[in-house]
Amino acid sequence: MKILVCVKQVADLESRFKPNSKGVWYDETDLAFRMNEYDEYAVEQAVLLKEQLGNAPDLTVLSLGPDRAVEVIKKALAMGCDRGVHIKDNESWQKDPWQIASAIAEFSRDKQFDAIFFGMQSQDRGSAQVGALVAEVLDLPCVTTVVGFAYSDGVISAKRELEGGLKCGVKLKTPAVVTCQLGLNKPRYPTLPNIMKAKKKELLAFPAADFVKNDALSAVAAFSSPEKKGNCLILEGETNTTADRLVAILKEKTGVVR
């Protein structure tokens, strides 16, 4: 069995963001970067599947991005992936979901992967399109927003998260694409011995031009910080007194309490 998991490096959400000089993305100066949180669940699920099958499957981790994206590949290798693939692109932030998906599909087309894992979405762009687009290009079945996963005899049994807290059970035959939601599992923390082992694992690098063959179908028109609206009122004092003040404010300002 051959497994692929795709990861993305994103800016830490605790960072202070400001628009870049073009006003269409954020300025990367002084930002900290990490593995996209959704992708951590995808890596963990891919490693769990490998372990379930006696570590026999071959597990590849892929990331498209600038040189610093190697760090998230190394983390995935330390979590249990066998080899890394880096599609080097210093302007990856300008690639739309279609271009990224097409590049991943182009890499995957002749590799005969039985399962391809993605995080449900990236924390920076948040389109939730790449995994499903890869499945479409490769003509593979796809299940998204997965919060439960099981595999047996070439069949994936998945539980999807729907709107309103509902869940939906899905079964599909491999080869297939899976996009993983938060809470699917508990991503492992790379131990020091595994970090040292990861340094000896294969890491292949390719220029983006080898796989990015399509023009963008969409583009970011503008990037800006949210507007500051209104003021914050902090109520302090005894519980009964502040509760009475809060009720009075709600009656006066909102009409929520009558």
Rosetta blueprint (number, residue, H / E / L):
1 M L
2 K E
3 I E
4 L E
5 V E
6 C E
7 V E
8 K L
9 Q E
10 V E
11 A E
12 D L
13 L L
14 E L
15 S L
16 R L
17 F L
18 K L
19 P E
20 N L
21 S L
22 K L
23 G L
24 V L
25 W L
26 Y E
27 D L
28 E L
29 T L
30 D L
31 L L
32 A L
33 F E
34 R E
35 M E
36 N L
37 E H
38 Y H
39 D H
40 E H
41 Y H
42 A H
43 V H
44 E H
45 Q H
46 A H
47 V H
48 L H
49 L H
50 K H
51 E H
52 Q H
53 L L
54 G L
55 N L
56 A L
57 P L
58 D E
59 L E
60 T E
61 V E
62 L E
63 S E
64 L E
65 G E
66 P L
67 D H
68 R H
69 A H
70 V H
71 E H
72 V H
73 I H
74 K H
75 K H
76 A H
77 L H
78 A H
79 M H
80 G L
81 C L
82 D L
83 R E
84 G E
85 V E
86 H E
87 I E
88 K E
89 D L
90 N L
91 E L
92 S H
93 W H
94 Q H
95 K L
96 D L
97 P H
98 W H
99 Q H
100 I H
101 A H
102 S H
103 A H
104 I H
105 A H
106 E H
107 F H
108 S H
109 R L
110 D L
111 K L
112 Q L
113 F L
114 D L
115 A E
116 I E
117 F E
118 F E
119 G E
120 M L
121 Q L
122 S L
123 Q L
124 D L
125 R L
126 G L
127 S L
128 A L
129 Q L
130 V H
131 G H
132 A H
133 L H
134 V H
135 A H
136 E H
137 V H
138 L H
139 D L
140 L L
141 P L
142 C E
143 V E
144 T E
145 T E
146 V E
147 V E
148 G E
149 F E
150 A E
151 Y E
152 S E
153 D L
154 G L
155 V E
156 I E
157 S E
158 A E
159 K E
160 R E
161 E E
162 L L
163 E H
164 G H
165 G H
166 L L
167 K E
168 C E
169 G E
170 V E
171 K E
172 L E
173 K E
174 T L
175 P L
176 A E
177 V E
178 V E
179 T E
180 C E
181 Q L
182 L L
183 G L
184 L L
185 N L
186 K L
187 P L
188 R L
189 Y L
190 P L
191 T L
192 L H
193 P H
194 N H
195 I H
196 M H
197 K H
198 A H
199 K L
200 K L
201 K L
202 E E
203 L E
204 L E
205 A E
206 F E
207 P E
208 A H
209 A H
210 D H
211 F L
212 V L
213 K L
214 N L
215 D L
216 A L
217 L L
218 S L
219 A L
220 V L
221 A L
222 A L
223 F L
224 S L
225 S L
226 P L
227 E L
228 K L
229 K L
230 G L
231 N L
232 C L
233 L L
234 I L
235 L L
236 E L
237 G L
238 E L
239 T H
240 N H
241 T H
242 T H
243 A H
244 D H
245 R H
246 L H
247 V H
248 A H
249 I H
250 L H
251 K H
252 E H
253 K H
254 T L
255 G L
256 V L
257 V L
258 R L
